[in-house]
């Protein structure tokens, strides 16, 4: 397995690099966001371990720019900030998982293994459900020909719904597929993002296609057939 570690703290970078190599993984270590962008676009890594606090550009910006350039390597973010809002910000930029400093090396390697098993998301085909059209490869979504301005997580949530039209998706299922992160059991992050999505894909068009199924979750209504 090939891992890119992006960490500007020399001591932390050394510990991560040595520890991951002891797991028999090939590890490259860089210390700036610009290096991360260059290496991340050039080499086919299995996982990128990315610190948020970097000396030039933030880890959030690195993550977002990689996703915009079609790099779908799983990204594990490192942060000293453990608030839910900080996690949501990073995940919304396209990160796959989070580890809060200080962390145990056992936890970090377990999360790296899990992301490596999942692998990079393949370039999928264009999805169409009713008046909704979503092109994951081009990062473009439309409703009735009108472009939708969606964040990374809103886009991922809509893609999940469009891959399961008419199916009831539980909050747990949505968290696992869209965030791949173990939020606290009382977190309402899914409910928040469903609300964001409705305000962008339903309300402006006079639609109510993202439905709440009480006690079970949410679903995207199938288009009516004549």
N, C-alpha and C positions, 0 to 999 in steps of 0.2 A: 504494500500500500504506500502511496506517495502523498505526503502531507506538506502543506505550506503553512508555516507559522509566521504570523505578522505581529511582532512585539518589540517595542522600542526600549523596554527596560532590560539592560544587559543580563542581570541576574535571572529574571524570569525567563528570558529567551533561552539562556543556557540550560536552565532546568527543564524547560519544555522540550528543547531539542534533544538533550541527552536522554530524557525519560522515554520519549517516543521512539528514539533509535533503539533503546533497550527492548522495546516491544517488537523489534525487527522490522520497523517501517523506515522507508526512505524519507528524510526530512530536510526541507530547505527552510532557512530562517532569514527573514528580511525585517528591517526596522522602520520603514516608512510606508505611507500609503501609496505613494507613487511607484515604489518598487513592487508593492503588492498588486497593483493594477497591471504592471508590465509582466510580472511572473504569472499572475493568475490568468491572464489572457493567452500566454504563450504555451504553458505546460498543462497537460491533462491531469490535474491533481484529483485525488479521491476525496479529500476534505481540506478545507482552509480553516485554520484556527486564527481568528482575527480579533485583535485588541481594539477597543473603541478609541482609547486615548492615544493618538499618534502625533508626532511632532509637526507634520505638514497638513494632511487632510485627515478627517476623522474616519474611523472604521465604518460609521454609518454611510459616509459618502463613497468609500471604497466598495462596500456591498452594493449600494444602489447602482454605481457605474458599471460594475461587473455584470449585474443583471441586465442593465440596459444594453450591454454589448453581447448579450446572449450567452454569458458564462453561467451555467447552472450547477457548478460544483457545490456540494453542500457546504454551508458556512456555519461554523460554531463561533459565536461571539464571546469575548471575555470582557467583563466590566467590573469596576469596583462599586458601581451603583446598582442596587438591587430593587429599585422601585418598579411597580407594574408599568408605570408610564414610560420608564426608560426601556423596559423590555419590549413594550408595544412599538416604540419608535424604531428600535433595531429590527424587529421582526417585520415591521411594515416596509422596511427598505429591502427586504428579501432574505434576511438571515433565517436559518433553519432551526437553530437552537441557541441556548444561552448558558453560560456558566458565570456565576458571580464570585469575584475574588473576596476573600481567600477560598480556594477550592482544594479538594483532595485530588491527587493525581489519579487515583482509582476511578473517581467519578468522571474526570475529564476523558480518560481513555475509554471508558464505557460509552460515553456519548459520541466520541469519535468513531468507535466501532459501529455504533448504531447508524450514524449518518453514512458511513462507508457502505454498509449493507444496503441502505436505501438507494444510494447512487444518485447520479445527476438525473434530473427530470428530462426525459427525451423531448425532442421537438415535435409537438403534437400537431394534428391537422386542425383546420378551422371548424369550430363548433357553431351550430345554428339551432336555436330553440325559439320557435315563434318569430318575433321580430328582433330577437337578440342574436348578434353575431360576435364571436370571439375568436381571435387569431392569437394563440399563445406564443407562437414563434416570433410574430411581429409586435407582440405586446400591444394589441389594438382590440378595442371592443366598441360595438355600435348598437344602437337600438333604433330601428326604423330608419337606418341610414344616417343617424346623428351620432357623432363620435362621443364616447363616454370618457370623462376624465376620472380615472380610477387610480387609487394608490396601489402599491404592490400587493398588499394583503386583500384589499377589496377585489382586485383582479383575480387573485388566487381563489377567493371565496366564490366569486361568480363562476369561475371555471369549474369548481367542484360541483356547484349546483347544476351547471349545464351538462356535466358528465353523468348526472343522476336525475334527469327530469322526472318529476312525479314521485320520486322516492323521498321518504321522510329521513332526514339526516339528523342524528342526535348531536347534541353539543359536544359530547366526548369525541365522536367520530370527526366532527368538523375541526376541533382543536388538533387532533392527531394528524389530520391530512393537510391542514392549512398552516398551522403553527409548529407542529412537531415539538411541542414544549409542554412540560408538566406544570401548567398554571395551578394555583390553589383551587380547591374544589368550589369555593364560593366566588371565583372570578367570573365577571360578566362580560369578558372580552368578546365572546362570540355574539352575545346579544347586542353589544355596542356596534360591532361591525355589520351585523345584519341591518341594524338601523341606518348606518351610513350608506349601505348598498341600496336600501329601499329609497333613500332620498335622492339617489342618482339614477337608478334604472327604472323605478316604478312611478314615483310621484310626479316628476315632470311630464310623464307621458299618460297620466291618468290611469295607471295600471296598478294592480295589487297581486302580482305574480309570485312574489316571495311570501309564502304563507307560513303562519305559525300553527303548528299542530300541538295543542295544549298537552303538556306532560311528556312529549316525545321529542320535539325539536322543530326543524324547519324543512320546507321543501319548495322547490321551484315548480309551479304549476305547469303541467303539460299543455301545449296549445290545443284548443278545441278543434275537433275534426268534424267535417260535415258529413 
